[in-house]
Amino acid sequence: MPLQVSDYSWQQTEAAVFISVPLRGVSIRDADVFCTESYLKVNSPPFLFEVFLYAPIDDENSKAKIGNDTVVFTLYKKEAAMWETLSLSGVDKEMMQRIREKSILQAQERAKEAMEAKAVARREDQKYALNIMMKIEEEKRKKIEDMKEYERRKATKELEAWKEHQSKAEEQKRIQREEELRQQEKQMEEEREKVKHKSLTRNSTSRNLTIKGRNSENMFFEKLKEDSIPAPRSVGSIKINFTPRVFPTALRESQVAEEEEWLHKQAEARRAMNADIPELSDLKEEEKNPEWLKDKGNKLFATENYLAAINAYNLAIRLNNKIPLLYLNRAACHLKLKNLHKAIEDSSKAYRIMKLPLRLIHPTKLYKMMLRRFGL
């Protein structure tokens, strides 16, 4: 059972009530103070102090001070008046219980209202803070937009100034080009005037010379009459001796008449073939001669340009395919290029043209035999 504290003291004024409750060993942590407008309780085990107030008080503004083993209450009255006693008289246990329960309910409602008010205040504070943040963000955004607009206007102004400068430069260049064209036209006109003046001067000079010539015509005519006319040239004939053709064939085996007839036929055939070969359209006259092409191929062979030499011999053979040396020289080129089958084929053709018996001989040996045959 808690110990009821009865040795308390109290004083009053018309506006307030002062209560002093002695509690030994009371500390702030251990004391439990509960106060409503009509009920006051202090629970500090093992002590208990409660009082059912005579009249209602303003519990929100009332104060309690704990110290020096004493709890001092300052209670402000709702209505300014002097109380007859501190607590109600004739209060039974049921009434006390109702007052306690009512006080607890009032305290809970007030606590609930306070919590709701606190929540509302917190929400208002949050809303206010959110509005402030939104205003700050809006100001920042507006500031950024203003900066962007300023930079855009600045860039636009610089671009327009650059375009204007470029247009002025282009206009100046155009004017300069027109001025240069005018200067060139003026110079050309001056040159034409000079040429015209020179031509007029030359024509006048020629006229003067013509007039002078006409005046002196009689003098020249008289002089020509005095000169004697030369006699006509005598008629004569010039004899031309051609260098005889030298054949590589030995004299004892020479058939000059047959060879001359053969060469004549080859020349006629060559002239007939020239019209059918399109490669000859761009060649000079001397380049259409098989002998010239043979010499050209020999020079290319000497410089080790075997492919070009083969091309020269090919064209010569197309012009005249009855010259054995062309096949022999082409065989030599193929032999250098290791084309043994083609070397044998060209050597065999040369043997057939010369109507010599053909045997299976090594290309190198066949080539040497052909060289000895032609006396090379």
C-alpha positions as CSV (number, residue, x, y, z in Angstrom):
1,M,0.0,0.0,0.0
2,P,1.3,3.5,-0.9
3,L,1.7,6.0,1.9
4,Q,-0.8,8.8,1.7
5,V,0.9,12.2,2.2
6,S,-1.2,14.4,4.5
7,D,1.3,16.9,5.9
8,Y,1.2,19.2,2.9
9,S,0.5,23.0,3.1
10,W,-1.2,25.3,0.6
11,Q,-1.8,29.0,0.1
12,Q,-4.0,30.9,-2.3
13,T,-4.7,34.1,-4.0
14,E,-7.6,35.1,-6.1
15,A,-5.7,33.9,-9.2
16,A,-3.5,31.0,-8.0
17,V,-3.0,28.3,-5.5
18,F,0.4,27.3,-4.1
19,I,0.8,23.7,-2.8
20,S,3.9,22.4,-1.1
21,V,4.1,18.5,-0.7
22,P,7.0,17.1,1.3
23,L,8.4,13.9,-0.2
24,R,11.6,12.5,1.2
25,G,14.1,11.2,-1.4
26,V,12.1,12.5,-4.4
27,S,13.9,12.8,-7.7
28,I,12.8,14.0,-11.0
29,R,13.2,10.6,-12.6
30,D,11.1,8.8,-10.0
31,A,8.3,11.3,-9.6
32,D,5.1,10.8,-11.7
33,V,3.0,14.0,-11.7
34,F,-0.6,13.9,-13.2
35,C,-2.7,17.1,-13.3
36,T,-6.1,17.9,-14.8
37,E,-8.4,20.8,-14.3
38,S,-10.0,19.1,-11.2
39,Y,-7.5,16.4,-10.1
40,L,-3.9,16.4,-9.0
41,K,-1.7,13.4,-8.3
42,V,1.9,12.8,-7.4
43,N,3.1,9.2,-7.3
44,S,6.7,8.7,-6.0
45,P,6.9,5.2,-4.5
46,P,6.3,4.6,-1.7
47,F,4.5,8.0,-1.4
48,L,1.2,9.0,-3.0
49,F,-0.4,12.4,-3.0
50,E,-3.7,13.2,-4.6
51,V,-6.3,15.9,-4.2
52,F,-9.7,16.5,-5.8
53,L,-9.6,20.3,-6.4
54,Y,-12.3,22.6,-5.1
55,A,-12.6,24.4,-8.5
56,P,-11.3,23.9,-12.0
57,I,-7.7,25.2,-12.8
58,D,-5.8,26.0,-15.9
59,D,-3.7,22.8,-16.0
60,E,-1.9,23.8,-19.2
61,N,-0.3,26.9,-17.6
62,S,0.1,25.4,-14.2
63,K,3.7,24.5,-13.0
64,A,5.4,21.9,-10.7
65,K,8.9,22.3,-9.2
66,I,10.7,19.3,-7.6
67,G,13.7,19.8,-5.4
68,N,15.0,19.6,-1.8
69,D,12.6,16.7,-1.0
70,T,9.6,18.8,-1.8
71,V,7.2,19.3,-4.8
72,V,5.9,22.8,-5.1
73,F,2.8,23.3,-7.4
74,T,1.7,26.7,-8.8
75,L,-1.9,26.2,-10.0
76,Y,-3.7,29.0,-11.8
77,K,-7.5,29.3,-11.3
78,K,-9.9,29.5,-14.2
79,E,-12.1,31.9,-12.3
80,A,-10.6,34.4,-9.9
81,A,-12.1,33.7,-6.5
82,M,-11.1,32.6,-3.1
83,W,-11.5,28.8,-2.3
84,E,-13.0,27.7,0.9
85,T,-10.9,24.5,0.9
86,L,-8.3,22.9,-1.3
87,S,-10.3,19.8,-2.0
88,L,-13.9,18.9,-2.3
89,S,-15.7,17.9,0.8
90,G,-18.1,14.9,1.0
91,V,-16.4,12.9,-1.8
92,D,-17.0,9.2,-1.6
93,K,-15.0,6.5,-3.3
94,E,-17.3,6.1,-6.3
95,M,-17.2,9.8,-6.9
96,M,-13.4,9.8,-6.6
97,Q,-13.2,6.9,-9.1
98,R,-15.4,8.8,-11.5
99,I,-13.3,11.9,-11.2
100,R,-10.1,9.8,-11.8
101,E,-11.6,8.1,-14.8
102,K,-12.9,11.4,-16.2
103,S,-9.5,13.1,-15.6
104,I,-7.7,10.2,-17.3
105,L,-10.1,10.4,-20.3
106,Q,-9.7,14.1,-20.5
107,A,-5.9,13.7,-20.3
108,Q,-6.1,11.0,-23.1
109,E,-8.3,13.2,-25.3
110,R,-6.0,16.2,-24.7
111,A,-3.0,14.0,-25.4
112,K,-4.7,12.8,-28.6
113,E,-5.6,16.3,-29.6
114,A,-2.0,17.4,-28.9
115,M,-0.7,14.6,-31.0
116,E,-3.0,15.4,-33.8
117,A,-2.2,19.1,-33.5
118,K,1.5,18.1,-33.4
119,A,1.0,15.9,-36.5
120,V,-0.9,18.7,-38.2
121,A,1.8,21.2,-37.3
122,R,4.4,18.7,-38.6
123,R,2.6,18.4,-41.8
124,E,2.2,22.1,-42.1
125,D,5.9,22.5,-41.4
126,Q,6.7,19.9,-44.1
127,K,4.3,21.6,-46.5
128,Y,5.9,24.9,-45.7
129,A,9.4,23.4,-46.1
130,L,8.3,21.8,-49.4
131,N,6.9,25.1,-50.6
132,I,10.1,26.8,-49.7
133,M,12.1,24.2,-51.5
134,M,9.9,24.4,-54.5
135,K,10.3,28.2,-54.5
136,I,14.0,27.8,-54.3
137,E,14.1,25.3,-57.1
138,E,11.8,27.5,-59.2
139,E,14.1,30.4,-58.6
140,K,17.1,28.3,-59.6
141,R,15.3,27.0,-62.7
142,K,14.3,30.5,-63.6
143,K,17.9,31.7,-63.1
144,I,19.2,28.9,-65.3
145,E,16.6,29.7,-67.9
146,D,17.5,33.4,-67.8
147,M,21.2,32.4,-68.2
148,K,20.3,30.2,-71.1
149,E,18.2,32.9,-72.7
150,Y,21.0,35.4,-72.2
151,E,23.6,33.0,-73.8
152,R,21.2,32.3,-76.6
153,R,20.7,35.9,-77.4
154,K,24.4,36.6,-77.1
155,A,25.2,33.7,-79.5
156,T,22.5,34.9,-81.9
157,K,23.8,38.4,-81.8
158,E,27.4,37.1,-82.4
159,L,26.2,34.9,-85.3
160,E,24.3,37.8,-86.9
161,A,27.4,40.0,-86.5
162,W,29.5,37.3,-88.1
163,K,27.0,36.9,-91.0
164,E,27.0,40.7,-91.5
165,H,30.8,40.7,-91.5
166,Q,30.9,37.9,-94.0
167,S,28.3,39.5,-96.2
168,K,30.4,42.8,-96.1
169,A,33.5,40.8,-96.9
170,E,31.8,39.1,-99.8
171,E,30.5,42.4,-101.1
172,Q,33.9,43.9,-100.8
173,K,35.4,41.0,-102.7
174,R,32.8,41.2,-105.4
175,I,33.4,44.9,-105.8
176,Q,37.2,44.2,-105.9
177,R,36.6,41.5,-108.6
178,E,34.5,43.9,-110.6
179,E,37.1,46.6,-110.3
180,E,39.8,44.1,-111.4
181,L,37.6,43.0,-114.4
182,R,37.1,46.7,-115.3
183,Q,40.9,47.3,-115.1
184,Q,41.5,44.2,-117.3
185,E,38.9,45.3,-119.8
186,K,40.5,48.7,-119.8
187,Q,43.9,47.3,-120.4
188,M,42.6,45.0,-123.1
189,E,40.9,48.0,-124.8
190,E,44.2,50.0,-124.5
191,E,46.1,47.1,-126.1
192,R,43.5,46.8,-128.9
193,E,43.9,50.5,-129.5
194,K,47.7,50.1,-129.6
195,V,47.4,47.2,-132.0
196,K,44.9,49.1,-134.1
197,H,47.2,52.1,-134.1
198,K,50.2,50.0,-135.1
199,S,48.2,48.3,-137.9
200,L,47.1,51.7,-139.2
201,T,50.7,52.9,-139.1
202,R,51.8,49.7,-140.9
203,N,49.1,50.1,-143.5
204,S,50.0,53.7,-144.1
205,T,53.7,52.7,-144.4
206,S,52.8,50.0,-146.9
207,R,50.7,52.5,-148.9
208,N,53.7,54.9,-149.0
209,L,56.0,52.1,-150.1
210,T,53.4,51.1,-152.8
211,I,53.3,54.6,-154.1
212,K,57.0,54.8,-154.1
213,G,57.2,51.4,-155.9
214,R,54.8,52.6,-158.6
215,N,56.9,55.7,-159.1
216,S,60.0,53.6,-159.4
217,E,58.3,50.9,-161.6
218,N,59.6,52.4,-164.7
219,M,63.1,52.4,-163.4
220,F,63.0,48.7,-162.5
221,F,61.4,47.9,-165.8
222,E,64.1,49.7,-167.7
223,K,66.7,47.8,-165.7
224,L,65.1,44.4,-166.4
225,K,65.1,45.2,-170.0
226,E,68.8,45.8,-169.9
227,D,69.5,42.5,-168.2
228,S,69.8,39.4,-170.4
229,I,67.4,36.3,-169.9
230,P,69.3,33.1,-168.9
231,A,69.2,30.1,-171.3
232,P,67.1,27.0,-170.4
233,R,68.8,24.0,-168.6
234,S,70.0,21.1,-170.6
235,V,68.2,17.7,-170.4
236,G,70.1,14.8,-168.8
237,S,69.6,11.5,-166.9
238,I,71.0,10.4,-163.5
239,K,71.9,6.7,-162.9
240,I,71.2,5.3,-159.4
241,N,73.0,2.2,-158.2
242,F,71.4,0.2,-155.4
243,T,73.4,-1.8,-152.9
244,P,73.0,-5.5,-153.7
245,R,71.2,-7.7,-151.2
246,V,73.5,-10.0,-149.2
247,F,71.9,-13.3,-148.1
248,P,73.3,-15.2,-145.2
249,T,73.1,-18.4,-147.3
250,A,76.4,-19.8,-148.4
251,L,77.3,-19.0,-152.0
252,R,77.5,-22.7,-153.1
253,E,73.9,-23.2,-151.8
254,S,72.5,-19.9,-153.0
255,Q,69.4,-19.7,-155.0
256,V,69.3,-16.0,-155.7
257,A,66.5,-16.1,-158.3
258,E,64.2,-18.2,-156.1
259,E,65.0,-16.0,-153.1
260,E,64.2,-12.7,-155.0
261,E,61.0,-14.2,-156.2
262,W,60.2,-15.3,-152.6
263,L,61.0,-11.9,-151.2
264,H,58.8,-10.2,-153.9
265,K,55.9,-12.5,-153.0
266,Q,56.4,-11.8,-149.3
267,A,56.4,-8.1,-149.8
268,E,53.1,-8.4,-151.7
269,A,51.6,-10.6,-149.0
270,R,52.8,-8.2,-146.4
271,R,51.1,-5.3,-148.1
272,A,47.9,-7.3,-148.3
273,M,48.1,-8.3,-144.7
274,N,48.7,-4.8,-143.3
275,A,45.2,-3.8,-144.0
276,D,43.8,-6.7,-141.9
277,I,45.9,-6.1,-138.8
278,P,44.3,-3.4,-136.5
279,E,47.6,-3.0,-134.5
280,L,49.3,-1.4,-137.5
281,S,46.9,1.5,-137.7
282,D,48.9,3.5,-135.1
283,L,52.3,2.5,-136.3
284,K,54.7,4.4,-138.5
285,E,55.6,3.1,-142.0
286,E,59.0,1.8,-140.9
287,E,57.5,0.1,-137.9
288,K,55.4,-2.0,-140.3
289,N,58.5,-3.7,-141.7
290,P,59.2,-7.2,-140.3
291,E,63.0,-6.5,-140.6
292,W,62.6,-3.4,-138.4
293,L,60.6,-5.3,-135.9
294,K,63.2,-8.1,-135.9
295,D,66.0,-5.6,-135.2
296,K,63.8,-4.1,-132.4
297,G,63.3,-7.5,-130.9
298,N,67.0,-8.2,-131.0
299,K,67.7,-4.9,-129.1
300,L,65.1,-5.8,-126.5
301,F,66.6,-9.3,-126.2
302,A,70.0,-7.7,-125.6
303,T,68.6,-5.7,-122.7
304,E,67.0,-8.9,-121.3
305,N,63.5,-7.6,-121.8
306,Y,62.3,-11.0,-123.2
307,L,58.6,-10.4,-123.0
308,A,58.8,-7.2,-125.1
309,A,61.1,-8.9,-127.6
310,I,58.5,-11.7,-127.9
311,N,55.8,-9.1,-128.7
312,A,58.0,-7.5,-131.4
313,Y,58.6,-11.0,-133.0
314,N,54.9,-11.9,-132.8
315,L,53.9,-8.8,-134.8
316,A,56.7,-9.4,-137.3
317,I,55.5,-13.0,-137.7
318,R,52.0,-11.7,-138.3
319,L,53.3,-9.5,-141.0
320,N,55.5,-12.2,-142.6
321,N,55.4,-15.8,-141.3
322,K,58.0,-17.1,-143.7
323,I,61.2,-15.6,-142.1
324,P,62.8,-18.4,-140.1
325,L,65.0,-16.0,-138.0
326,L,61.8,-14.6,-136.4
327,Y,60.9,-18.0,-135.1
328,L,64.4,-18.7,-134.1
329,N,64.8,-15.5,-132.1
330,R,61.4,-16.0,-130.5
331,A,62.6,-19.5,-129.5
332,A,65.6,-17.9,-127.9
333,C,63.4,-15.7,-125.8
334,H,61.2,-18.6,-124.7
335,L,64.4,-20.5,-123.9
336,K,65.5,-17.7,-121.6
337,L,62.0,-17.7,-119.9
338,K,62.2,-21.5,-119.5
339,N,59.2,-22.0,-121.8
340,L,60.8,-25.1,-123.4
341,H,57.8,-26.4,-125.3
342,K,57.3,-23.1,-127.0
343,A,61.1,-22.9,-127.8
344,I,60.9,-26.4,-129.4
345,E,57.8,-25.4,-131.4
346,D,59.4,-22.2,-132.8
347,S,62.6,-24.0,-133.6
348,S,60.7,-26.7,-135.4
349,K,58.8,-24.1,-137.4
350,A,62.1,-22.5,-138.4
351,Y,63.3,-25.9,-139.6
352,R,60.2,-26.6,-141.6
353,I,60.4,-23.2,-143.3
354,M,64.0,-24.0,-144.3
355,K,62.8,-27.5,-145.4
356,L,65.4,-29.2,-143.1
357,P,64.9,-32.6,-141.6
358,L,63.5,-32.4,-138.0
359,R,64.9,-34.7,-135.3
360,L,64.2,-34.8,-131.6
361,I,67.0,-32.5,-130.4
362,H,67.4,-30.6,-127.1
363,P,66.1,-27.0,-127.5
364,T,69.5,-25.5,-126.7
365,K,71.3,-27.7,-129.3
366,L,68.5,-27.0,-131.8
367,Y,68.9,-23.3,-131.3
368,K,72.7,-23.5,-131.8
369,M,72.3,-25.5,-135.0
370,M,70.0,-22.9,-136.3
371,L,72.5,-20.2,-135.5
372,R,75.2,-22.1,-137.4
373,R,72.8,-22.6,-140.2
374,F,72.3,-18.9,-140.7
375,G,76.0,-18.2,-140.3
376,L,75.5,-16.3,-137.0
